[in-house]
Amino acid sequence: MAKSKKTKKIVQVGQAHILASFNNTIVSITDEQGNVLSWASGWSAGFKGARESTPYAAQITAEQAIEKAKQLHSMETVDVYIKGIGVGREQAIRGLIGAWIDLRSIFDVTPVPHNGCRKKKVRRM
């Protein structure tokens, strides 16, 4: 079975989706339709355990993800979508800026409940 050669897709404008949880930071670079072009996480950047969720790990992760997208797809401009309440939120954006890429806009898409589920009742002893 012959392996097909990957074609280099030129994408000038894309999206950077940052998921900042308490345990890790994941950065996905997509085109405008949402197809993933490159990604990186705290673990893939070389951090393990509790160090995955640090702000420094988030910065390195964002830099690695955007460098892959710049090299493979000639990306120049991104819209940033941030989800989650982890400590790496702002530092991941600084990592994108440090990689010399134009940020067109920044959106916070963290899901917020509109008083959804009922809280647990208070425990009495």
TIVO-2410 file (N, C-alpha, C; in nm, 3 decimals):
# residues 125
REC num residu      c1      c2      c3 atome chaine
REC   1      M   0.084  -0.117   0.000     N      A
REC   1      M   0.000   0.000   0.000    CA      A
REC   1      M   0.089   0.125   0.000     C      A
REC   2      A   0.071   0.210  -0.099     N      A
REC   2      A   0.154   0.330  -0.111    CA      A
REC   2      A   0.104   0.440  -0.019     C      A
REC   3      K   0.198   0.506   0.045     N      A
REC   3      K   0.163   0.617   0.133    CA      A
REC   3      K   0.152   0.744   0.051     C      A
REC   4      S   0.044   0.817   0.070     N      A
REC   4      S   0.028   0.941  -0.005    CA      A
REC   4      S   0.106   1.053   0.063     C      A
REC   5      K   0.163   1.140  -0.015     N      A
REC   5      K   0.240   1.252   0.038    CA      A
REC   5      K   0.145   1.361   0.085     C      A
REC   6      K   0.171   1.415   0.203     N      A
REC   6      K   0.087   1.522   0.256    CA      A
REC   6      K   0.108   1.649   0.176     C      A
REC   7      T   0.000   1.713   0.138     N      A
REC   7      T   0.012   1.839   0.066    CA      A
REC   7      T   0.020   1.952   0.166     C      A
REC   8      K   0.098   2.052   0.134     N      A
REC   8      K   0.114   2.167   0.221    CA      A
REC   8      K   0.002   2.266   0.193     C      A
REC   9      K  -0.083   2.286   0.292     N      A
REC   9      K  -0.198   2.373   0.277    CA      A
REC   9      K  -0.162   2.512   0.328     C      A
REC  10      I  -0.170   2.612   0.243     N      A
REC  10      I  -0.137   2.749   0.283    CA      A
REC  10      I  -0.260   2.813   0.346     C      A
REC  11      V  -0.247   2.851   0.473     N      A
REC  11      V  -0.356   2.914   0.547    CA      A
REC  11      V  -0.301   3.041   0.609     C      A
REC  12      Q  -0.343   3.156   0.559     N      A
REC  12      Q  -0.293   3.284   0.611    CA      A
REC  12      Q  -0.360   3.322   0.743     C      A
REC  13      V  -0.492   3.299   0.752     N      A
REC  13      V  -0.570   3.340   0.869    CA      A
REC  13      V  -0.629   3.216   0.933     C      A
REC  14      G  -0.614   3.203   1.065     N      A
REC  14      G  -0.667   3.086   1.135    CA      A
REC  14      G  -0.719   3.122   1.272     C      A
REC  15      Q  -0.740   3.019   1.352     N      A
REC  15      Q  -0.792   3.036   1.487    CA      A
REC  15      Q  -0.702   2.960   1.584     C      A
REC  16      A  -0.682   3.018   1.702     N      A
REC  16      A  -0.608   2.952   1.809    CA      A
REC  16      A  -0.705   2.924   1.922     C      A
REC  17      H  -0.730   2.797   1.949     N      A
REC  17      H  -0.821   2.757   2.057    CA      A
REC  17      H  -0.736   2.715   2.176     C      A
REC  18      I  -0.753   2.784   2.290     N      A
REC  18      I  -0.675   2.757   2.410    CA      A
REC  18      I  -0.768   2.700   2.516     C      A
REC  19      L  -0.740   2.577   2.562     N      A
REC  19      L  -0.815   2.516   2.670    CA      A
REC  19      L  -0.726   2.516   2.794     C      A
REC  20      A  -0.760   2.600   2.892     N      A
REC  20      A  -0.679   2.613   3.013    CA      A
REC  20      A  -0.755   2.549   3.129     C      A
REC  21      S  -0.720   2.426   3.161     N      A
REC  21      S  -0.784   2.359   3.273    CA      A
REC  21      S  -0.692   2.368   3.396     C      A
REC  22      F  -0.736   2.311   3.507     N      A
REC  22      F  -0.654   2.314   3.627    CA      A
REC  22      F  -0.534   2.221   3.615     C      A
REC  23      N  -0.540   2.122   3.524     N      A
REC  23      N  -0.435   2.022   3.515    CA      A
REC  23      N  -0.343   2.036   3.394     C      A
REC  24      N  -0.386   2.110   3.291     N      A
REC  24      N  -0.309   2.115   3.167    CA      A
REC  24      N  -0.355   2.235   3.085     C      A
REC  25      T  -0.277   2.270   2.985     N      A
REC  25      T  -0.315   2.372   2.887    CA      A
REC  25      T  -0.296   2.311   2.749     C      A
REC  26      I  -0.401   2.315   2.667     N      A
REC  26      I  -0.398   2.258   2.533    CA      A
REC  26      I  -0.425   2.370   2.433     C      A
REC  27      V  -0.338   2.384   2.332     N      A
REC  27      V  -0.353   2.487   2.230    CA      A
REC  27      V  -0.368   2.417   2.095     C      A
REC  28      S  -0.479   2.447   2.025     N      A
REC  28      S  -0.505   2.392   1.892    CA      A
REC  28      S  -0.511   2.507   1.793     C      A
REC  29      I  -0.438   2.495   1.684     N      A
REC  29      I  -0.442   2.595   1.577    CA      A
REC  29      I  -0.525   2.536   1.463     C      A
REC  30      T  -0.631   2.606   1.423     N      A
REC  30      T  -0.720   2.557   1.320    CA      A
REC  30      T  -0.733   2.658   1.207     C      A
REC  31      D  -0.788   2.612   1.093     N      A
REC  31      D  -0.823   2.708   0.989    CA      A
REC  31      D  -0.960   2.767   1.024     C      A
REC  32      E  -1.014   2.852   0.938     N      A
REC  32      E  -1.138   2.921   0.973    CA      A
REC  32      E  -1.260   2.829   0.972     C      A
REC  33      Q  -1.248   2.710   0.912     N      A
REC  33      Q  -1.357   2.614   0.916    CA      A
REC  33      Q  -1.352   2.525   1.041     C      A
REC  34      G  -1.241   2.530   1.115     N      A
REC  34      G  -1.227   2.451   1.236    CA      A
REC  34      G  -1.145   2.325   1.219     C      A
REC  35      N  -1.081   2.304   1.104     N      A
REC  35      N  -0.997   2.188   1.082    CA      A
REC  35      N  -0.861   2.209   1.148     C      A
REC  36      V  -0.819   2.117   1.234     N      A
REC  36      V  -0.697   2.133   1.313    CA      A
REC  36      V  -0.575   2.122   1.222     C      A
REC  37      L  -0.488   2.224   1.232     N      A
REC  37      L  -0.364   2.227   1.155    CA      A
REC  37      L  -0.245   2.183   1.241     C      A
REC  38      S  -0.241   2.228   1.365     N      A
REC  38      S  -0.137   2.188   1.459    CA      A
REC  38      S  -0.191   2.203   1.601     C      A
REC  39      W  -0.127   2.134   1.694     N      A
REC  39      W  -0.169   2.143   1.833    CA      A
REC  39      W  -0.048   2.116   1.922     C      A
REC  40      A  -0.063   2.153   2.049     N      A
REC  40      A   0.039   2.123   2.149    CA      A
REC  40      A  -0.027   2.124   2.286     C      A
REC  41      S   0.029   2.050   2.379     N      A
REC  41      S  -0.021   2.048   2.516    CA      A
REC  41      S   0.097   2.060   2.611     C      A
REC  42      G   0.068   2.072   2.738     N      A
REC  42      G   0.176   2.080   2.837    CA      A
REC  42      G   0.263   1.957   2.834     C      A
REC  43      W   0.204   1.840   2.813     N      A
REC  43      W   0.280   1.717   2.808    CA      A
REC  43      W   0.367   1.709   2.682     C      A
REC  44      S   0.311   1.748   2.568     N      A
REC  44      S   0.389   1.740   2.444    CA      A
REC  44      S   0.502   1.843   2.442     C      A
REC  45      A   0.492   1.947   2.527     N      A
REC  45      A   0.598   2.046   2.537    CA      A
REC  45      A   0.708   2.001   2.632     C      A
REC  46      G   0.690   1.885   2.695     N      A
REC  46      G   0.795   1.830   2.780    CA      A
REC  46      G   0.772   1.846   2.928     C      A
REC  47      F   0.653   1.888   2.968     N      A
REC  47      F   0.622   1.904   3.110    CA      A
REC  47      F   0.541   1.785   3.157     C      A
REC  48      K   0.566   1.740   3.280     N      A
REC  48      K   0.494   1.625   3.334    CA      A
REC  48      K   0.438   1.657   3.470     C      A
REC  49      G   0.326   1.595   3.501     N      A
REC  49      G   0.266   1.609   3.633    CA      A
REC  49      G   0.213   1.748   3.659     C      A
REC  50      A   0.243   1.801   3.777     N      A
REC  50      A   0.189   1.930   3.818    CA      A
REC  50      A   0.247   2.046   3.737     C      A
REC  51      R   0.362   2.025   3.671     N      A
REC  51      R   0.423   2.134   3.594    CA      A
REC  51      R   0.349   2.163   3.464     C      A
REC  52      E   0.261   2.070   3.420     N      A
REC  52      E   0.184   2.091   3.297    CA      A
REC  52      E   0.091   2.212   3.309     C      A
REC  53      S   0.045   2.241   3.429     N      A
REC  53      S  -0.056   2.345   3.447    CA      A
REC  53      S   0.002   2.481   3.485     C      A
REC  54      T   0.134   2.496   3.479     N      A
REC  54      T   0.195   2.623   3.517    CA      A
REC  54      T   0.182   2.725   3.404     C      A
REC  55      P   0.190   2.854   3.435     N      A
REC  55      P   0.184   2.956   3.331    CA      A
REC  55      P   0.300   2.945   3.231     C      A
REC  56      Y   0.418   2.908   3.278     N      A
REC  56      Y   0.532   2.893   3.188    CA      A
REC  56      Y   0.507   2.781   3.087     C      A
REC  57      A   0.450   2.671   3.132     N      A
REC  57      A   0.418   2.560   3.042    CA      A
REC  57      A   0.315   2.604   2.938     C      A
REC  58      A   0.219   2.688   2.978     N      A
REC  58      A   0.119   2.738   2.884    CA      A
REC  58      A   0.183   2.825   2.776     C      A
REC  59      Q   0.279   2.907   2.815     N      A
REC  59      Q   0.349   2.993   2.720    CA      A
REC  59      Q   0.429   2.911   2.620     C      A
REC  60      I   0.504   2.814   2.667     N      A
REC  60      I   0.584   2.729   2.578    CA      A
REC  60      I   0.493   2.649   2.485     C      A
REC  61      T   0.381   2.601   2.539     N      A
REC  61      T   0.286   2.524   2.459    CA      A
REC  61      T   0.231   2.608   2.345     C      A
REC  62      A   0.191   2.731   2.373     N      A
REC  62      A   0.136   2.820   2.269    CA      A
REC  62      A   0.242   2.851   2.164     C      A
REC  63      E   0.365   2.875   2.208     N      A
REC  63      E   0.472   2.904   2.113    CA      A
REC  63      E   0.498   2.786   2.020     C      A
REC  64      Q   0.499   2.663   2.076     N      A
REC  64      Q   0.523   2.546   1.993    CA      A
REC  64      Q   0.412   2.524   1.891     C      A
REC  65      A   0.287   2.540   1.934     N      A
REC  65      A   0.173   2.518   1.844    CA      A
REC  65      A   0.175   2.617   1.729     C      A
REC  66      I   0.202   2.744   1.758     N      A
REC  66      I   0.198   2.845   1.653    CA      A
REC  66      I   0.320   2.834   1.562     C      A
REC  67      E   0.435   2.792   1.614     N      A
REC  67      E   0.553   2.772   1.529    CA      A
REC  67      E   0.529   2.660   1.428     C      A
REC  68      K   0.463   2.551   1.472     N      A
REC  68      K   0.430   2.444   1.378    CA      A
REC  68      K   0.339   2.495   1.268     C      A
REC  69      A   0.239   2.574   1.306     N      A
REC  69      A   0.144   2.626   1.206    CA      A
REC  69      A   0.212   2.725   1.112     C      A
REC  70      K   0.306   2.805   1.163     N      A
REC  70      K   0.377   2.900   1.077    CA      A
REC  70      K   0.468   2.828   0.978     C      A
REC  71      Q   0.536   2.724   1.023     N      A
REC  71      Q   0.627   2.652   0.935    CA      A
REC  71      Q   0.552   2.571   0.830     C      A
REC  72      L   0.449   2.498   0.872     N      A
REC  72      L   0.381   2.408   0.780    CA      A
REC  72      L   0.277   2.477   0.691     C      A
REC  73      H   0.214   2.584   0.742     N      A
REC  73      H   0.100   2.642   0.672    CA      A
REC  73      H   0.112   2.793   0.647     C      A
REC  74      S   0.225   2.853   0.677     N      A
REC  74      S   0.250   2.996   0.655    CA      A
REC  74      S   0.145   3.085   0.721     C      A
REC  75      M   0.107   3.053   0.844     N      A
REC  75      M   0.003   3.129   0.913    CA      A
REC  75      M   0.058   3.264   0.959     C      A
REC  76      E  -0.022   3.370   0.944     N      A
REC  76      E   0.021   3.504   0.983    CA      A
REC  76      E  -0.071   3.569   1.085     C      A
REC  77      T  -0.201   3.540   1.080     N      A
REC  77      T  -0.300   3.607   1.165    CA      A
REC  77      T  -0.390   3.503   1.230     C      A
REC  78      V  -0.424   3.523   1.359     N      A
REC  78      V  -0.514   3.430   1.428    CA      A
REC  78      V  -0.618   3.506   1.508     C      A
REC  79      D  -0.734   3.443   1.523     N      A
REC  79      D  -0.834   3.481   1.621    CA      A
REC  79      D  -0.816   3.386   1.739     C      A
REC  80      V  -0.818   3.437   1.861     N      A
REC  80      V  -0.792   3.355   1.979    CA      A
REC  80      V  -0.923   3.327   2.052     C      A
REC  81      Y  -0.948   3.200   2.081     N      A
REC  81      Y  -1.065   3.157   2.158    CA      A
REC  81      Y  -1.014   3.087   2.284     C      A
REC  82      I  -1.047   3.143   2.401     N      A
REC  82      I  -0.999   3.089   2.529    CA      A
REC  82      I  -1.114   3.024   2.602     C      A
REC  83      K  -1.089   2.901   2.651     N      A
REC  83      K  -1.191   2.829   2.727    CA      A
REC  83      K  -1.126   2.776   2.853     C      A
REC  84      G  -1.192   2.792   2.966     N      A
REC  84      G  -1.142   2.736   3.092    CA      A
REC  84      G  -1.094   2.844   3.187     C      A
REC  85      I  -1.064   2.799   3.311     N      A
REC  85      I  -1.026   2.893   3.416    CA      A
REC  85      I  -0.892   2.858   3.478     C      A
REC  86      G  -0.805   2.795   3.401     N      A
REC  86      G  -0.674   2.758   3.452    CA      A
REC  86      G  -0.580   2.877   3.463     C      A
REC  87      V  -0.464   2.855   3.522     N      A
REC  87      V  -0.368   2.962   3.545    CA      A
REC  87      V  -0.293   3.003   3.419     C      A
REC  88      G  -0.303   2.923   3.311     N      A
REC  88      G  -0.227   2.951   3.191    CA      A
REC  88      G  -0.299   3.036   3.088     C      A
REC  89      R  -0.411   3.096   3.122     N      A
REC  89      R  -0.491   3.170   3.024    CA      A
REC  89      R  -0.414   3.287   2.963     C      A
REC  90      E  -0.374   3.382   3.044     N      A
REC  90      E  -0.308   3.503   2.994    CA      A
REC  90      E  -0.170   3.471   2.939     C      A
REC  91      Q  -0.101   3.379   3.003     N      A
REC  91      Q   0.036   3.348   2.961    CA      A
REC  91      Q   0.038   3.280   2.825     C      A
REC  92      A  -0.066   3.203   2.793     N      A
REC  92      A  -0.074   3.141   2.661    CA      A
REC  92      A  -0.090   3.247   2.552     C      A
REC  93      I  -0.165   3.353   2.581     N      A
REC  93      I  -0.180   3.463   2.485    CA      A
REC  93      I  -0.046   3.534   2.467     C      A
REC  94      R   0.028   3.552   2.577     N      A
REC  94      R   0.160   3.614   2.566    CA      A
REC  94      R   0.254   3.526   2.484     C      A
REC  95      G   0.236   3.395   2.492     N      A
REC  95      G   0.316   3.305   2.411    CA      A
REC  95      G   0.287   3.322   2.262     C      A
REC  96      L   0.160   3.347   2.228     N      A
REC  96      L   0.125   3.372   2.088    CA      A
REC  96      L   0.185   3.503   2.039     C      A
REC  97      I   0.182   3.605   2.125     N      A
REC  97      I   0.239   3.735   2.088    CA      A
REC  97      I   0.391   3.722   2.073     C      A
REC  98      G   0.453   3.642   2.161     N      A
REC  98      G   0.598   3.624   2.155    CA      A
REC  98      G   0.644   3.551   2.030     C      A
REC  99      A   0.553   3.480   1.964     N      A
REC  99      A   0.588   3.408   1.841    CA      A
REC  99      A   0.571   3.496   1.718     C      A
REC 100      W   0.552   3.624   1.736     N      A
REC 100      W   0.541   3.722   1.628    CA      A
REC 100      W   0.430   3.686   1.530     C      A
REC 101      I   0.310   3.671   1.584     N      A
REC 101      I   0.192   3.647   1.499    CA      A
REC 101      I   0.090   3.755   1.532     C      A
REC 102      D   0.014   3.798   1.431     N      A
REC 102      D  -0.086   3.903   1.452    CA      A
REC 102      D  -0.210   3.843   1.516     C      A
REC 103      L  -0.256   3.904   1.627     N      A
REC 103      L  -0.381   3.863   1.691    CA      A
REC 103      L  -0.490   3.956   1.641     C      A
REC 104      R  -0.590   3.899   1.573     N      A
REC 104      R  -0.697   3.980   1.519    CA      A
REC 104      R  -0.803   4.009   1.626     C      A
REC 105      S  -0.836   3.909   1.708     N      A
REC 105      S  -0.935   3.927   1.813    CA      A
REC 105      S  -0.916   3.819   1.919     C      A
REC 106      I  -0.968   3.845   2.038     N      A
REC 106      I  -0.962   3.751   2.149    CA      A
REC 106      I  -1.103   3.733   2.203     C      A
REC 107      F  -1.149   3.607   2.210     N      A
REC 107      F  -1.282   3.575   2.261    CA      A
REC 107      F  -1.269   3.482   2.380     C      A
REC 108      D  -1.354   3.504   2.482     N      A
REC 108      D  -1.361   3.413   2.596    CA      A
REC 108      D  -1.486   3.327   2.577     C      A
REC 109      V  -1.468   3.198   2.552     N      A
REC 109      V  -1.580   3.109   2.526    CA      A
REC 109      V  -1.600   3.009   2.641     C      A
REC 110      T  -1.561   3.049   2.763     N      A
REC 110      T  -1.579   2.963   2.880    CA      A
REC 110      T  -1.727   2.943   2.905     C      A
REC 111      P  -1.774   2.819   2.916     N      A
REC 111      P  -1.916   2.798   2.941    CA      A
REC 111      P  -1.954   2.846   3.081     C      A
REC 112      V  -2.061   2.924   3.089     N      A
REC 112      V  -2.109   2.977   3.216    CA      A
REC 112      V  -2.252   2.929   3.235     C      A
REC 113      P  -2.283   2.861   3.348     N      A
REC 113      P  -2.420   2.813   3.367    CA      A
REC 113      P  -2.514   2.929   3.397     C      A
REC 114      H  -2.633   2.922   3.343     N      A
REC 114      H  -2.738   3.020   3.374    CA      A
REC 114      H  -2.829   2.957   3.479     C      A
REC 115      N  -2.770   2.928   3.595     N      A
REC 115      N  -2.835   2.857   3.705    CA      A
REC 115      N  -2.894   2.725   3.659     C      A
REC 116      G  -2.807   2.637   3.611     N      A
REC 116      G  -2.848   2.510   3.556    CA      A
REC 116      G  -2.878   2.405   3.660     C      A
REC 117      C  -2.780   2.326   3.702     N      A
REC 117      C  -2.803   2.214   3.792    CA      A
REC 117      C  -2.826   2.263   3.934     C      A
REC 118      R  -2.908   2.187   4.006     N      A
REC 118      R  -2.937   2.220   4.145    CA      A
REC 118      R  -2.818   2.183   4.232     C      A
REC 119      K  -2.786   2.267   4.330     N      A
REC 119      K  -2.672   2.243   4.419    CA      A
REC 119      K  -2.707   2.128   4.515     C      A
REC 120      K  -2.601   2.063   4.565     N      A
REC 120      K  -2.621   1.958   4.665    CA      A
REC 120      K  -2.673   2.020   4.795     C      A
REC 121      K  -2.757   1.944   4.864     N      A
REC 121      K  -2.809   1.997   4.990    CA      A
REC 121      K  -2.697   2.001   5.093     C      A
REC 122      V  -2.712   2.088   5.193     N      A
REC 122      V  -2.610   2.105   5.295    CA      A
REC 122      V  -2.607   1.981   5.384     C      A
REC 123      R  -2.487   1.931   5.411     N      A
REC 123      R  -2.472   1.811   5.495    CA      A
REC 123      R  -2.490   1.850   5.641     C      A
REC 124      R  -2.581   1.777   5.710     N      A
REC 124      R  -2.603   1.802   5.852    CA      A
REC 124      R  -2.560   1.682   5.934     C      A
REC 125      M  -2.502   1.707   6.050     N      A
REC 125      M  -2.455   1.597   6.135    CA      A
REC 125      M  -2.534   1.592   6.264     C      A
***
